[in-house]
Amino acid sequence: MLMWVWIAVVVIALIVLSVAALKTLGRLHGLERAARRLQHRQEEALALQAAGDRLQVTLEGLQERAELAQGQVETIKAGRGKK
């Protein structure tokens, strides 16, 4: 009789352990998906940052060209005697 009690205790312990392991694995799967989404967002953010850097360089170039054009306009106006 005592042997059946021990067998029952071991079986119940294995069932409890199995349920706990399955729940843990389910949570790990969810964490893995969340980590993949975060990595994707990070890649998107880096791409946007690179695009922003390129845009800033373009805007700086346009600013220089506008200043040059303004200087040329002033030179032309000065040559014509206008302010």
Secondary structure in CASP SS format (residue, H / E / C, confidence):
PFRMAT SS
TARGET T0000
AUTHOR 0000-0000-0000
METHOD secondary structure of the structure
MODEL  1
M C 1.00
L H 1.00
M H 1.00
W H 1.00
V H 1.00
W H 1.00
I H 1.00
A H 1.00
V H 1.00
V H 1.00
V H 1.00
I H 1.00
A H 1.00
L H 1.00
I H 1.00
V H 1.00
L H 1.00
S H 1.00
V H 1.00
A H 1.00
A H 1.00
L H 1.00
K H 1.00
T H 1.00
L H 1.00
G H 1.00
R H 1.00
L H 1.00
H H 1.00
G H 1.00
L H 1.00
E H 1.00
R H 1.00
A H 1.00
A H 1.00
R H 1.00
R H 1.00
L H 1.00
Q H 1.00
H H 1.00
R H 1.00
Q H 1.00
E H 1.00
E H 1.00
A H 1.00
L H 1.00
A H 1.00
L H 1.00
Q H 1.00
A H 1.00
A H 1.00
G H 1.00
D H 1.00
R H 1.00
L H 1.00
Q H 1.00
V H 1.00
T H 1.00
L H 1.00
E H 1.00
G H 1.00
L H 1.00
Q H 1.00
E H 1.00
R H 1.00
A H 1.00
E H 1.00
L H 1.00
A H 1.00
Q H 1.00
G H 1.00
Q H 1.00
V H 1.00
E H 1.00
T H 1.00
I H 1.00
K H 1.00
A H 1.00
G H 1.00
R H 1.00
G C 1.00
K C 1.00
K C 1.00
END
